Amino acid sequence: MDIGLVLQTDPPARLLIDRMIRAERAGFSHGWTFDSCVLWQEPFVIYSRILAETERLVVGPMVTNPSTRTWEVTASLFATLNDMYGNRTVCGIGRGDSAMRVAGRRPATLARLSQAMHAVKELAEGRTVEVDGTEMHLPWVGPGAELPIWMGAYGPRALALTGRQADGFILQLADPYLTEFMVKAVRAAAAEAGRDPDSVTICVAAPAYVTADDSPAALAHAREQCRWFGGMVGNHVADLVSHYGEHSDLVPDALTDYIKERQGYDYSHHGRADNPDTAFVPDEIVDRFCLIGPPQAQLARLEELRSLGVDQFAVYAMHDAIEATIDAYGTDVIPRL
């Protein structure tokens, strides 16, 4: 199992770059960032510096979207980085939640997302494709260029699209029951489309907070630092409930039940430990969705996720122990995993 690190591109960018260097030295394989250019700094500028100052780390957004940039721009950004640093990027992509809504726009439809994934991959790998009625080709992309497309999804139609088309699946929660449910849905869709289900890379992304022990005080502090994640996931779940209904056979109750007390969501606090819109998130959900506890507890959950077919766990490090978590994974988790 690979271990990735997910950070937000808050200034100063130098601090993020240094943390990614630290992560590579600790054994992390991937360096991810959010991609909402109103809320945070432009990630692709920072990726170039991360790649220049590391040797193996693969970088990418978790996740970009089809609407913030035109598809040829997105493809050119990835292709340029790959040409400079040797196929060390991955395109995580979704409909566009925070990036679009904070700008007063709606996320893309799944149909539009599908078209974008196809166009970005074809262009970034040097092939010709039609974009909005115009045939395009990046003539400078050389042979051997590769860009894996990993799609973020929760709902049944998005999971099916992931299985039919994407190279990888990004699931933003680490609950074993829901992971098993959604991985099966993606692989079933891949098989139905005539693809090898095992060819779809599975990436689970969630906060991890490594505590010194499993004392009530240590666990309570870690939960408070990670409770924001239940609010962020709840924002996506609310969309599913509005679309499919509260009790739908298409969306498991284990995912939807906890948002009944949700009052709304303020994107100015998106992905932050001080998010005030997370009081509705119970401790049980924090424990299920996140990895909290000493190294042995982290390893136990990671082994469980690996048994479900997870290829990478990406650590959301949006709390007060970013560097301590990187170091703890480097010394006590990654070598033993």
Disulfide bonds with the S-S distance in Angstrom:
none
